[in-house]
Every structure is written in structure tokens, then in C-alpha cells.
Amino acid sequence: MANLSIAQYVRQDAVSKRLNELLGKRAPQFVTSLVSAVNANSLLAGCKPESVLTAALTAASLDLPINQNLGFAYLIPYKNKTGEVCQFQMGYKGFIQLAQRSGYYKTINATDVREGEMTGFDRLSGELSFEWLDGAERSKAKVVGYVAYFQLLNGFEKSLFMTTEELEKHAQKYSKNYAKYKTGLWADNFDSMAKKTVLKLLISKFGPLNTQLEDAIQKDQTADDEYVDNPNKVEVVDAELGESEESQ
């Protein structure tokens, strides 16, 4: 099966039948999107088609598009002991989308923080304060970190901040491809991965989770034996504590 293209693989009777059972009327559109995504990426085309399909079905189970340009979910090629395989990864926009669907969140966002914008931290309340720069002044300022924030419909709010150095350390620790070769999403789009990381950690630690959010957190990058982004084992700067910690 490894020699089959993804288009050939999904046309097999057993695979096609299974897709129709899982997706119903969505199956033709799903197949078209999947074939287009693989054709646009020569590295994905070299992956085992069953692993590509599994990763894409994970995105479908969360009702997230696999168009890589949209940033909701990604199909990531990587090499393990069995050859070239595909890994499902959430994008930060995917986490925002699922949080909005849950009905718990009034506001949720993540952004970079430029030099001089973070103006204070209240150790007792855990609140961070910012004075945001605008326009050209902001574009010229150095990015010093990333912050995620949410407010629930009941008024509860929480934020989490990590410096760029801490996020670089996170990437080095949890992505061996990035640590060894400086490849992958951390290398290609550090901004997007940094936003995803602070959002994922904030939601998993402090946010209410429905079934889809739980699934997204559990399934994000689970196909990669070498990079499991485990929110219970990562150093972060917690807006509540104001210092680095490693949760157990």
C-alpha cells in the first residue's frame, strides 16, 4: 500500500466504503480536499497513504478543514522507524474555532507581545497588564513573547504568557526534528506554533472542555512518537504564578 498514491488508496473499495460510512455526504468533498493537500506537498505524497488518511480523518472528526493555508489543522510528514508517515497537528485557529463552538467562551485569542508592551504582573490576582503599540512603531519592535487569553461567559478570565526564549526551549525539547534539523512547523512558522502552544496550554490547564476540545488536545501530534506536546510536562510562565513551573 505504501506504493499507492493517496488518490489510488482512497479509491479502493474497502477504503471508499469506510469513508462513506464515516462521513456520509461529506465524503466526496473530504477526498477532494485530501488529494489536493497531498498533491500540493511532495513530502506528503511520499508518506504512507494510510497514515495520511488517518491524520486527515482526525481533522474531519473535529470538523476542521485540512487546507494548510487556513491554519486550522495540518498534515505533517515526518520519518520514523517504519518510513515516511503523516502526523495530525492542530493549528491555533483550530483551538479558537473549537472553543467558540463549545459555547463556554465569550472571548479567546493569542498574540505576540512586543518589547515594552507588557507593563505589569499582579502576583496576587495573576493579572497581566499591557500597553499595546500601534502601526509602524509596533512592527519595528522586537517580539519578546506570546500571550493567550480567554474570558468565559460567566465572567471568569485567564491568561498565560511565555517568552520567546521559553517557546524556543519548548520547541527544542519537544520537536526533535526542529532541535536536530531546524525543520517542521516550528522552523517554517514559529509565530503560528507559538500562538498554538500558549493557547493549548491555557485551555488545557484552565479552560472548560467539551468533547471536541478534549479530543483536540489528546489527538494533537499523537501520531509522532518523538513529539508529544504534553501540557502536563512542559515549562511555562503561568499568569497566575508569574514564574516558570513544570506541572506533574
Secondary structure, DSSP 8 states (H G I E B T S, - for coil): -TTS-HHHHHHSHHHHHHHHHHHGGGHHHHHHHHHHHHHT-HHHHTS-HHHHHHHHHHHHHTT----TTT-SEEEEEEEETTEEEEEEEE-HHHHHHHHHHHT-EEEEEEEEEETTTEEEE-TTT--EEE----HHHHHHS-EEEEEEEEEETTS-EEEEEEEHHHHHHHHHHH-HHHHHH--SHHHH-HHHHHHHHHHHHHHHHHS---HHHHHHHHHTTTT-TT----TTS-EEEETTT-SEEE--
